[in-house]
């Protein structure tokens, strides 16, 4: 055994082990006391990077879930207000139907109906102006895509969340083909002789059939009057016109290639070309044109911007007569222009940038509802309706029906948005958050059972290495025995 006193290598070795064991013991204590096995970057640089990224993602998901819940509250607020608007519209329709019952109503009753309708319209406007979520008014059109048009016969209908803001001068609207109605025009006049021979006229539309046979004493006017009344009672969306020479014309009120009907007459040429045979009307045509230089989808008199274009979901109605030259690219060769102002509601529903959904809330003001309905009374919107005559009452029913359809569609759109874009997304966010938290915990959190076992091991090692260091210090004392 070599004995040296200047350097005690055994003590140095024992001291190094004591130090290392003490450091490991302190690390175990730190992990157990903090609950995390990564307390500083030196513990696991790569693990820290992954963990911090996951923490940021989890935080974003938590906020996105809160955003979705707030969005659900806003949508429910708007939908509840629209439900009340719909109920008022149904009441207005009932009053208009009552007023249309000309045989049992007098002027006093009509004035009472009109007064109640006006009051309901005022209530709709009040709901529109006062429905708020926080400080935002949500039914006055300020939280949607709005537009204005220039050009005779051009009307803005609606725009969607994906519609882009237009240039200052607006999107040019070019029309290459006008929308038209399905119609049948007779070639032979309806005569008193035909009526005397028992002429029968038949009209069929949408599964409803009206057939009128001439009766003794009938005239052309009385027979056509009965036919009109029966068509109205059956709810047919058709118009019957008799020209001065008693040539008959039946046309559909709606425009486009989809609406159609059938006619038949006993005498060839009065309505159908062959006597007693149902023949389909000549179908109308859908409008054709472009919006902002992009080919639009035409239906009836309405042009709708195509998917993926800046004018996506933009819809305008054209009732004018000006046609553009399809072979010309001149922007001034347009039926008019539509300027779009985009202010749809945007919800951040994800933890990352641009994970957003949007919805447009339409204006429910009575000056906006019920527009675009062809009627003999000249009503342009719901605010102008009157029930002071049978014709006006029937036209009011048409406008209110359109308004009910528009409000109901908007409610359905909000319901689908809430169910699919918000509630479904909220469920998915919670699941992703749970899985990410589990993964982040695996990387960063302390396994207490493993840490306890490691702590016990390190504690024993510290004690044993300290004892061995004491023993190593005793080795050099043997030198003294050589000096005695």
FIVONU-869118 format. One record per residue (C-alpha): x, y, z. Coordinates in Angstrom, 2 decimals. Layout:
N
{u: X, v: Y, w: Z} $
...
//
This chain:
484
{u: 0.00, v: 0.00, w: 0.00} $
{u: 1.44, v: 3.35, w: -1.01} $
{u: 0.85, v: 6.09, w: 1.55} $
{u: 0.93, v: 9.73, w: 0.51} $
{u: -0.22, v: 12.80, w: 2.39} $
{u: -0.01, v: 15.60, w: -0.23} $
{u: -2.85, v: 14.16, w: -2.35} $
{u: -5.59, v: 11.97, w: -0.94} $
{u: -7.01, v: 10.50, w: -4.15} $
{u: -9.51, v: 8.33, w: -2.32} $
{u: -11.02, v: 11.39, w: -0.62} $
{u: -11.15, v: 13.28, w: -3.90} $
{u: -13.00, v: 10.35, w: -5.53} $
{u: -15.40, v: 10.10, w: -2.63} $
{u: -15.96, v: 13.87, w: -2.67} $
{u: -16.81, v: 13.79, w: -6.38} $
{u: -19.35, v: 11.05, w: -5.82} $
{u: -20.82, v: 12.88, w: -2.83} $
{u: -21.21, v: 16.02, w: -4.93} $
{u: -22.83, v: 14.19, w: -7.84} $
{u: -25.15, v: 12.26, w: -5.55} $
{u: -26.10, v: 15.46, w: -3.75} $
{u: -26.89, v: 17.16, w: -7.06} $
{u: -29.05, v: 14.26, w: -8.14} $
{u: -30.78, v: 14.31, w: -4.75} $
{u: -31.49, v: 18.04, w: -5.08} $
{u: -32.82, v: 17.42, w: -8.60} $
{u: -35.15, v: 14.74, w: -7.26} $
{u: -36.34, v: 17.08, w: -4.50} $
{u: -36.92, v: 19.87, w: -7.04} $
{u: -38.93, v: 17.62, w: -9.36} $
{u: -41.03, v: 16.26, w: -6.52} $
{u: -41.67, v: 19.66, w: -4.95} $
{u: -42.52, v: 21.43, w: -8.26} $
{u: -44.32, v: 18.49, w: -9.90} $
{u: -42.32, v: 19.05, w: -13.09} $
{u: -39.32, v: 17.18, w: -14.38} $
{u: -38.33, v: 20.12, w: -16.65} $
{u: -37.79, v: 23.16, w: -14.43} $
{u: -35.13, v: 24.87, w: -16.52} $
{u: -33.85, v: 24.62, w: -20.06} $
{u: -30.80, v: 22.56, w: -19.01} $
{u: -33.08, v: 19.77, w: -17.76} $
{u: -34.13, v: 18.93, w: -21.34} $
{u: -33.60, v: 21.53, w: -24.09} $
{u: -35.56, v: 19.62, w: -26.75} $
{u: -38.28, v: 18.66, w: -24.26} $
{u: -38.59, v: 22.31, w: -23.22} $
{u: -39.10, v: 23.43, w: -26.85} $
{u: -41.81, v: 20.85, w: -27.49} $
{u: -43.47, v: 21.51, w: -24.16} $
{u: -43.57, v: 25.29, w: -24.60} $
{u: -45.03, v: 24.90, w: -28.09} $
{u: -47.70, v: 22.62, w: -26.70} $
{u: -48.42, v: 25.03, w: -23.86} $
{u: -48.92, v: 27.86, w: -26.33} $
{u: -51.22, v: 25.65, w: -28.40} $
{u: -53.22, v: 24.58, w: -25.35} $
{u: -53.60, v: 28.19, w: -24.26} $
{u: -54.83, v: 29.12, w: -27.74} $
{u: -57.29, v: 26.23, w: -27.74} $
{u: -58.66, v: 27.27, w: -24.37} $
{u: -59.23, v: 30.81, w: -25.60} $
{u: -60.72, v: 29.54, w: -28.86} $
{u: -63.17, v: 27.45, w: -26.84} $
{u: -64.13, v: 30.55, w: -24.84} $
{u: -64.53, v: 32.45, w: -28.12} $
{u: -66.85, v: 29.74, w: -29.45} $
{u: -69.00, v: 29.90, w: -26.33} $
{u: -69.29, v: 33.69, w: -26.65} $
{u: -70.14, v: 33.26, w: -30.34} $
{u: -72.89, v: 30.78, w: -29.44} $
{u: -74.33, v: 33.36, w: -27.05} $
{u: -74.35, v: 36.02, w: -29.77} $
{u: -75.96, v: 33.72, w: -32.33} $
{u: -78.63, v: 32.65, w: -29.83} $
{u: -79.38, v: 36.31, w: -29.09} $
{u: -79.85, v: 37.07, w: -32.78} $
{u: -81.90, v: 33.91, w: -33.38} $
{u: -84.22, v: 34.69, w: -30.46} $
{u: -84.89, v: 38.17, w: -31.87} $
{u: -85.49, v: 36.71, w: -35.34} $
{u: -87.96, v: 34.28, w: -33.80} $
{u: -90.01, v: 37.19, w: -32.49} $
{u: -89.80, v: 38.94, w: -35.88} $
{u: -91.06, v: 35.74, w: -37.51} $
{u: -93.98, v: 35.56, w: -35.07} $
{u: -94.95, v: 39.15, w: -35.89} $
{u: -94.78, v: 38.42, w: -39.62} $
{u: -97.05, v: 35.40, w: -39.17} $
{u: -99.53, v: 37.65, w: -37.34} $
{u: -99.36, v: 40.22, w: -40.17} $
{u: -100.08, v: 37.48, w: -42.70} $
{u: -103.09, v: 36.37, w: -40.69} $
{u: -104.42, v: 39.94, w: -40.61} $
{u: -103.89, v: 40.31, w: -44.37} $
{u: -105.74, v: 37.05, w: -44.98} $
{u: -108.61, v: 38.35, w: -42.85} $
{u: -108.67, v: 41.62, w: -44.80} $
{u: -108.73, v: 39.72, w: -48.10} $
{u: -112.10, v: 38.23, w: -47.09} $
{u: -113.92, v: 41.03, w: -48.90} $
{u: -117.39, v: 39.57, w: -48.56} $
{u: -117.40, v: 39.73, w: -44.76} $
{u: -115.27, v: 42.80, w: -44.03} $
{u: -116.12, v: 46.48, w: -44.06} $
{u: -113.99, v: 49.60, w: -44.09} $
{u: -113.86, v: 49.85, w: -40.29} $
{u: -112.56, v: 46.30, w: -40.01} $
{u: -109.99, v: 46.96, w: -42.74} $
{u: -108.75, v: 50.07, w: -40.94} $
{u: -108.44, v: 48.06, w: -37.73} $
{u: -106.43, v: 45.39, w: -39.57} $
{u: -104.21, v: 48.05, w: -41.15} $
{u: -103.65, v: 49.74, w: -37.80} $
{u: -102.58, v: 46.44, w: -36.21} $
{u: -100.31, v: 45.68, w: -39.17} $
{u: -98.66, v: 49.10, w: -38.90} $
{u: -98.11, v: 48.53, w: -35.19} $
{u: -96.53, v: 45.13, w: -35.87} $
{u: -94.28, v: 46.69, w: -38.51} $
{u: -93.18, v: 49.35, w: -36.01} $
{u: -92.40, v: 46.60, w: -33.51} $
{u: -90.27, v: 44.77, w: -36.08} $
{u: -88.31, v: 47.96, w: -36.73} $
{u: -87.88, v: 48.49, w: -32.98} $
{u: -86.56, v: 44.95, w: -32.53} $
{u: -84.22, v: 45.54, w: -35.46} $
{u: -82.86, v: 48.77, w: -34.00} $
{u: -82.60, v: 47.66, w: -30.36} $
{u: -81.34, v: 44.07, w: -30.51} $
{u: -77.77, v: 44.24, w: -29.24} $
{u: -74.98, v: 41.97, w: -28.02} $
{u: -72.87, v: 44.18, w: -25.83} $
{u: -72.71, v: 47.42, w: -27.79} $
{u: -73.12, v: 45.77, w: -31.19} $
{u: -76.46, v: 46.08, w: -32.96} $
{u: -76.87, v: 42.75, w: -34.67} $
{u: -80.04, v: 42.96, w: -36.79} $
{u: -79.75, v: 46.38, w: -38.43} $
{u: -77.46, v: 45.14, w: -41.19} $
{u: -74.31, v: 46.62, w: -39.65} $
{u: -72.98, v: 43.11, w: -38.91} $
{u: -73.36, v: 41.77, w: -42.40} $
{u: -72.40, v: 42.36, w: -45.99} $
{u: -74.31, v: 45.31, w: -47.38} $
{u: -74.48, v: 46.78, w: -50.83} $
{u: -75.90, v: 49.58, w: -52.93} $
{u: -76.53, v: 49.63, w: -56.65} $
{u: -76.54, v: 52.15, w: -59.45} $
{u: -78.37, v: 51.49, w: -62.67} $
{u: -82.05, v: 51.31, w: -63.54} $
{u: -83.65, v: 48.01, w: -62.61} $
{u: -80.63, v: 46.77, w: -60.63} $
{u: -81.25, v: 45.77, w: -56.99} $
{u: -78.90, v: 44.46, w: -54.32} $
{u: -80.34, v: 41.29, w: -52.75} $
{u: -77.66, v: 40.00, w: -50.40} $
{u: -74.01, v: 39.11, w: -49.97} $
{u: -72.25, v: 36.51, w: -47.85} $
{u: -69.32, v: 36.40, w: -45.43} $
{u: -67.00, v: 35.38, w: -48.28} $
{u: -67.91, v: 38.32, w: -50.51} $
{u: -65.00, v: 40.74, w: -50.81} $
{u: -65.24, v: 44.49, w: -50.48} $
{u: -65.76, v: 46.05, w: -53.87} $
{u: -63.59, v: 48.77, w: -55.42} $
{u: -64.73, v: 52.32, w: -54.78} $
{u: -66.63, v: 52.41, w: -58.06} $
{u: -68.28, v: 49.05, w: -57.32} $
{u: -68.46, v: 45.78, w: -59.25} $
{u: -69.78, v: 46.19, w: -62.81} $
{u: -72.88, v: 44.12, w: -63.57} $
{u: -73.18, v: 43.02, w: -67.20} $
{u: -76.30, v: 41.22, w: -68.42} $
{u: -76.25, v: 39.11, w: -71.60} $
{u: -79.74, v: 37.58, w: -71.36} $
{u: -82.80, v: 38.70, w: -69.42} $
{u: -84.79, v: 36.43, w: -67.17} $
{u: -88.24, v: 35.53, w: -68.47} $
{u: -91.36, v: 33.71, w: -67.29} $
{u: -92.94, v: 30.48, w: -68.42} $
{u: -95.99, v: 31.36, w: -70.50} $
{u: -98.63, v: 30.14, w: -72.93} $
{u: -100.33, v: 32.45, w: -75.41} $
{u: -103.31, v: 31.20, w: -77.36} $
{u: -103.49, v: 31.37, w: -81.11} $
{u: -107.28, v: 31.47, w: -81.37} $
{u: -109.66, v: 33.83, w: -79.53} $
{u: -112.14, v: 32.50, w: -76.99} $
{u: -115.57, v: 33.14, w: -78.54} $
{u: -119.17, v: 33.10, w: -77.29} $
{u: -119.82, v: 30.24, w: -79.69} $
{u: -117.14, v: 28.12, w: -78.02} $
{u: -118.66, v: 28.90, w: -74.64} $
{u: -122.07, v: 27.89, w: -75.91} $
{u: -120.60, v: 24.57, w: -77.04} $
{u: -119.35, v: 23.86, w: -73.48} $
{u: -115.73, v: 25.04, w: -73.72} $
{u: -113.51, v: 23.71, w: -70.91} $
{u: -110.27, v: 25.37, w: -69.82} $
{u: -107.75, v: 23.52, w: -67.60} $
{u: -104.68, v: 24.85, w: -65.82} $
{u: -102.28, v: 22.70, w: -63.75} $
{u: -99.37, v: 24.01, w: -61.66} $
{u: -97.39, v: 22.51, w: -58.80} $
{u: -99.68, v: 19.50, w: -58.38} $
{u: -102.82, v: 21.68, w: -58.33} $
{u: -105.40, v: 21.45, w: -61.12} $
{u: -108.20, v: 23.87, w: -61.95} $
{u: -110.74, v: 23.03, w: -64.64} $
{u: -113.60, v: 25.34, w: -65.64} $
{u: -116.44, v: 24.27, w: -67.98} $
{u: -118.71, v: 26.86, w: -69.54} $
{u: -122.19, v: 27.04, w: -68.05} $
{u: -125.42, v: 28.22, w: -69.63} $
{u: -125.51, v: 32.00, w: -69.64} $
{u: -121.72, v: 32.35, w: -69.34} $
{u: -119.90, v: 35.06, w: -71.23} $
{u: -116.21, v: 35.28, w: -72.03} $
{u: -115.71, v: 37.69, w: -69.13} $
{u: -117.66, v: 35.61, w: -66.59} $
{u: -115.90, v: 32.37, w: -67.54} $
{u: -112.48, v: 33.98, w: -67.31} $
{u: -113.48, v: 35.56, w: -63.99} $
{u: -114.40, v: 32.16, w: -62.59} $
{u: -111.12, v: 30.72, w: -63.85} $
{u: -109.12, v: 33.51, w: -62.17} $
{u: -110.98, v: 33.01, w: -58.89} $
{u: -110.41, v: 29.26, w: -58.94} $
{u: -106.71, v: 29.74, w: -59.70} $
{u: -106.39, v: 32.17, w: -56.79} $
{u: -108.29, v: 29.85, w: -54.44} $
{u: -106.01, v: 26.96, w: -55.44} $
{u: -102.94, v: 29.06, w: -54.62} $
{u: -101.58, v: 28.98, w: -58.14} $
{u: -98.73, v: 31.37, w: -58.80} $
{u: -100.07, v: 32.22, w: -62.26} $
{u: -101.59, v: 35.19, w: -64.06} $
{u: -104.37, v: 34.99, w: -66.63} $
{u: -104.58, v: 37.81, w: -69.18} $
{u: -107.21, v: 38.35, w: -71.88} $
{u: -106.33, v: 40.74, w: -74.68} $
{u: -108.89, v: 42.91, w: -76.49} $
{u: -109.41, v: 40.28, w: -79.16} $
{u: -110.01, v: 37.61, w: -76.45} $
{u: -106.67, v: 35.94, w: -77.07} $
{u: -105.70, v: 34.34, w: -73.76} $
{u: -102.30, v: 34.36, w: -72.10} $
{u: -101.26, v: 32.46, w: -68.96} $
{u: -97.89, v: 33.25, w: -67.41} $
{u: -96.03, v: 32.23, w: -64.28} $
{u: -95.32, v: 34.99, w: -61.77} $
{u: -91.83, v: 33.64, w: -61.05} $
{u: -88.97, v: 34.06, w: -63.49} $
{u: -86.56, v: 31.43, w: -64.72} $
{u: -86.38, v: 27.99, w: -66.29} $
{u: -87.55, v: 26.04, w: -63.23} $
{u: -91.18, v: 27.24, w: -62.76} $
{u: -93.61, v: 25.65, w: -65.21} $
{u: -97.28, v: 24.74, w: -65.65} $
{u: -99.65, v: 22.96, w: -68.04} $
{u: -102.77, v: 24.07, w: -69.91} $
{u: -105.52, v: 22.52, w: -71.96} $
{u: -108.57, v: 23.77, w: -73.85} $
{u: -111.39, v: 21.97, w: -75.59} $
{u: -110.94, v: 24.08, w: -78.71} $
{u: -107.50, v: 23.84, w: -80.34} $
{u: -105.48, v: 27.02, w: -80.12} $
{u: -107.37, v: 28.72, w: -77.27} $
{u: -104.75, v: 27.52, w: -74.77} $
{u: -103.37, v: 24.18, w: -75.99} $
{u: -102.51, v: 23.58, w: -79.62} $
{u: -104.48, v: 20.32, w: -79.56} $
{u: -107.98, v: 20.14, w: -78.16} $
{u: -108.32, v: 18.44, w: -74.77} $
{u: -104.60, v: 17.68, w: -74.38} $
{u: -102.50, v: 19.03, w: -71.50} $
{u: -99.48, v: 20.84, w: -72.87} $
{u: -96.54, v: 22.30, w: -70.98} $
{u: -95.96, v: 26.02, w: -71.13} $
{u: -92.93, v: 27.43, w: -72.90} $
{u: -90.41, v: 27.56, w: -70.09} $
{u: -88.85, v: 30.85, w: -69.13} $
{u: -85.15, v: 31.62, w: -69.24} $
{u: -82.68, v: 32.36, w: -66.46} $
{u: -80.72, v: 35.58, w: -66.56} $
{u: -77.13, v: 35.39, w: -67.77} $
{u: -74.35, v: 37.83, w: -66.95} $
{u: -71.22, v: 38.67, w: -64.99} $
{u: -70.47, v: 40.29, w: -61.64} $
{u: -67.20, v: 42.15, w: -61.37} $
{u: -65.96, v: 40.47, w: -64.53} $
{u: -66.66, v: 36.95, w: -63.19} $
{u: -69.31, v: 34.73, w: -64.74} $
{u: -72.26, v: 34.56, w: -62.36} $
{u: -74.89, v: 31.88, w: -61.77} $
{u: -78.25, v: 32.98, w: -63.11} $
{u: -81.60, v: 31.96, w: -61.70} $
{u: -84.74, v: 33.79, w: -62.67} $
{u: -83.85, v: 37.48, w: -62.54} $
{u: -81.07, v: 37.01, w: -60.00} $
{u: -77.32, v: 36.75, w: -60.58} $
{u: -75.19, v: 35.09, w: -57.88} $
{u: -71.41, v: 35.24, w: -57.68} $
{u: -69.61, v: 31.92, w: -58.08} $
{u: -67.65, v: 30.11, w: -55.40} $
{u: -64.00, v: 31.07, w: -55.08} $
{u: -64.40, v: 34.47, w: -56.73} $
{u: -64.30, v: 37.90, w: -55.02} $
{u: -68.05, v: 38.15, w: -55.62} $
{u: -68.84, v: 34.79, w: -54.00} $
{u: -72.44, v: 34.72, w: -52.65} $
{u: -73.12, v: 38.26, w: -53.94} $
{u: -76.66, v: 38.31, w: -55.31} $
{u: -78.35, v: 41.03, w: -57.35} $
{u: -81.70, v: 41.21, w: -59.10} $
{u: -82.09, v: 42.82, w: -62.51} $
{u: -85.49, v: 43.86, w: -63.82} $
{u: -84.28, v: 46.30, w: -66.48} $
{u: -83.94, v: 45.80, w: -70.21} $
{u: -80.37, v: 46.92, w: -70.99} $
{u: -78.19, v: 44.15, w: -72.42} $
{u: -74.39, v: 44.11, w: -72.67} $
{u: -72.40, v: 42.84, w: -75.62} $
{u: -70.83, v: 39.46, w: -74.63} $
{u: -67.99, v: 40.01, w: -77.11} $
{u: -67.02, v: 43.36, w: -75.57} $
{u: -64.80, v: 43.87, w: -72.52} $
{u: -65.78, v: 47.50, w: -72.12} $
{u: -66.50, v: 48.02, w: -68.37} $
{u: -68.84, v: 50.89, w: -69.24} $
{u: -71.03, v: 48.46, w: -71.17} $
{u: -72.83, v: 47.47, w: -67.99} $
{u: -76.39, v: 47.40, w: -66.69} $
{u: -75.13, v: 49.05, w: -63.50} $
{u: -72.73, v: 48.67, w: -60.60} $
{u: -72.98, v: 47.20, w: -57.13} $
{u: -70.80, v: 48.42, w: -54.27} $
{u: -70.28, v: 45.91, w: -51.44} $
{u: -69.27, v: 46.78, w: -47.88} $
{u: -68.16, v: 43.72, w: -45.91} $
{u: -68.72, v: 43.77, w: -42.16} $
{u: -69.73, v: 40.18, w: -41.38} $
{u: -69.11, v: 38.76, w: -37.92} $
{u: -65.77, v: 36.93, w: -37.72} $
{u: -65.10, v: 34.42, w: -34.95} $
{u: -61.64, v: 33.08, w: -34.04} $
{u: -62.42, v: 29.43, w: -33.40} $
{u: -58.93, v: 27.91, w: -33.49} $
{u: -55.65, v: 28.27, w: -31.65} $
{u: -53.67, v: 29.32, w: -34.73} $
{u: -53.76, v: 32.27, w: -37.11} $
{u: -56.56, v: 32.45, w: -39.69} $
{u: -58.61, v: 29.70, w: -38.06} $
{u: -61.79, v: 31.70, w: -38.37} $
{u: -65.41, v: 31.35, w: -39.38} $
{u: -67.80, v: 34.12, w: -40.26} $
{u: -71.54, v: 34.68, w: -40.55} $
{u: -73.55, v: 37.54, w: -41.98} $
{u: -76.60, v: 38.90, w: -40.13} $
{u: -79.18, v: 40.34, w: -42.52} $
{u: -81.12, v: 43.54, w: -42.01} $
{u: -84.67, v: 42.89, w: -40.74} $
{u: -85.92, v: 46.45, w: -41.18} $
{u: -89.35, v: 46.48, w: -42.82} $
{u: -87.93, v: 48.61, w: -45.64} $
{u: -85.65, v: 45.69, w: -46.50} $
{u: -88.02, v: 42.74, w: -45.97} $
{u: -90.35, v: 41.52, w: -48.70} $
{u: -88.51, v: 43.17, w: -51.59} $
{u: -88.41, v: 41.85, w: -55.13} $
{u: -91.96, v: 40.44, w: -55.17} $
{u: -93.92, v: 41.22, w: -58.31} $
{u: -97.32, v: 42.62, w: -57.36} $
{u: -100.07, v: 44.70, w: -58.93} $
{u: -100.17, v: 47.17, w: -56.04} $
{u: -96.59, v: 48.32, w: -56.60} $
{u: -95.41, v: 47.50, w: -53.07} $
{u: -91.60, v: 47.59, w: -53.01} $
{u: -91.15, v: 46.34, w: -49.44} $
{u: -93.06, v: 45.39, w: -46.32} $
{u: -93.26, v: 48.95, w: -45.00} $
{u: -95.45, v: 49.97, w: -47.96} $
{u: -98.11, v: 47.25, w: -47.63} $
{u: -101.80, v: 48.03, w: -47.25} $
{u: -104.89, v: 45.86, w: -46.82} $
{u: -107.52, v: 48.45, w: -47.70} $
{u: -108.64, v: 46.47, w: -50.75} $
{u: -108.76, v: 42.82, w: -51.71} $
{u: -106.02, v: 43.24, w: -54.32} $
{u: -103.74, v: 45.02, w: -51.86} $
{u: -104.45, v: 42.45, w: -49.16} $
{u: -103.48, v: 39.62, w: -51.51} $
{u: -100.32, v: 41.45, w: -52.53} $
{u: -99.54, v: 41.99, w: -48.85} $
{u: -99.84, v: 38.25, w: -48.31} $
{u: -97.31, v: 37.69, w: -51.11} $
{u: -94.80, v: 40.14, w: -49.63} $
{u: -95.22, v: 38.86, w: -46.07} $
{u: -94.78, v: 35.28, w: -47.27} $
{u: -91.50, v: 36.28, w: -48.92} $
{u: -90.42, v: 38.09, w: -45.72} $
{u: -91.25, v: 35.03, w: -43.60} $
{u: -89.22, v: 32.84, w: -45.95} $
{u: -86.25, v: 35.25, w: -45.77} $
{u: -86.31, v: 35.47, w: -41.96} $
{u: -86.79, v: 31.72, w: -41.60} $
{u: -83.87, v: 31.06, w: -43.95} $
{u: -81.71, v: 33.46, w: -41.93} $
{u: -82.70, v: 31.67, w: -38.70} $
{u: -81.89, v: 28.31, w: -40.27} $
{u: -78.54, v: 29.66, w: -41.47} $
{u: -77.73, v: 30.88, w: -37.94} $
{u: -78.84, v: 27.54, w: -36.49} $
{u: -76.60, v: 25.62, w: -38.88} $
{u: -73.72, v: 27.99, w: -38.08} $
{u: -74.22, v: 27.50, w: -34.35} $
{u: -74.53, v: 23.72, w: -34.61} $
{u: -71.79, v: 22.98, w: -37.12} $
{u: -69.31, v: 25.84, w: -36.93} $
{u: -69.46, v: 26.65, w: -33.21} $
{u: -70.87, v: 23.80, w: -31.11} $
{u: -69.19, v: 21.04, w: -33.11} $
{u: -65.97, v: 23.03, w: -33.13} $
{u: -66.23, v: 23.54, w: -29.36} $
{u: -66.46, v: 19.78, w: -28.81} $
{u: -63.47, v: 19.21, w: -31.07} $
{u: -61.47, v: 21.92, w: -29.26} $
{u: -62.09, v: 20.29, w: -25.90} $
{u: -60.94, v: 16.91, w: -27.21} $
{u: -57.79, v: 18.34, w: -28.81} $
{u: -57.02, v: 20.34, w: -25.66} $
{u: -57.36, v: 17.19, w: -23.56} $
{u: -55.05, v: 15.20, w: -25.80} $
{u: -52.46, v: 17.97, w: -26.03} $
{u: -52.49, v: 18.45, w: -22.25} $
{u: -51.90, v: 14.73, w: -21.83} $
{u: -48.99, v: 14.79, w: -24.27} $
{u: -47.49, v: 17.90, w: -22.65} $
{u: -47.82, v: 16.31, w: -19.22} $
{u: -45.90, v: 13.25, w: -20.39} $
{u: -43.04, v: 15.47, w: -21.51} $
{u: -42.91, v: 17.95, w: -18.63} $
{u: -44.68, v: 16.64, w: -15.53} $
{u: -43.01, v: 14.54, w: -12.87} $
{u: -43.85, v: 10.88, w: -12.50} $
{u: -44.10, v: 10.99, w: -8.71} $
{u: -43.65, v: 7.24, w: -8.22} $
{u: -40.51, v: 7.22, w: -10.34} $
{u: -39.25, v: 10.41, w: -8.67} $
{u: -39.82, v: 8.96, w: -5.19} $
{u: -37.85, v: 5.86, w: -6.09} $
{u: -35.07, v: 8.02, w: -7.54} $
{u: -35.10, v: 10.22, w: -4.43} $
{u: -34.70, v: 7.20, w: -2.15} $
{u: -31.84, v: 5.87, w: -4.25} $
{u: -30.05, v: 9.24, w: -4.32} $
{u: -30.58, v: 9.73, w: -0.59} $
{u: -28.96, v: 6.38, w: 0.16} $
{u: -26.11, v: 7.14, w: -2.23} $
{u: -25.46, v: 10.50, w: -0.56} $
{u: -25.36, v: 8.89, w: 2.85} $
{u: -23.14, v: 6.02, w: 1.74} $
{u: -20.76, v: 8.24, w: -0.25} $
{u: -20.48, v: 10.61, w: 2.72} $
{u: -19.64, v: 7.67, w: 4.98} $
{u: -17.03, v: 6.46, w: 2.52} $
{u: -15.53, v: 9.94, w: 2.34} $
{u: -15.12, v: 9.83, w: 6.13} $
{u: -13.44, v: 6.44, w: 5.83} $
{u: -11.10, v: 7.77, w: 3.12} $
{u: -10.03, v: 10.56, w: 5.49} $
{u: -9.07, v: 7.94, w: 8.05} $
{u: -6.67, v: 6.20, w: 5.62} $
{u: -4.04, v: 8.94, w: 5.84} $
{u: -3.98, v: 8.68, w: 9.59} $
{u: -2.03, v: 5.41, w: 9.26} $
{u: 0.96, v: 7.55, w: 8.30} $
{u: 1.19, v: 8.61, w: 11.93} $
{u: 1.95, v: 5.07, w: 12.97} $
{u: 5.08, v: 5.19, w: 10.83} $
{u: 6.21, v: 8.35, w: 12.59} $
{u: 5.78, v: 7.02, w: 16.12} $
//
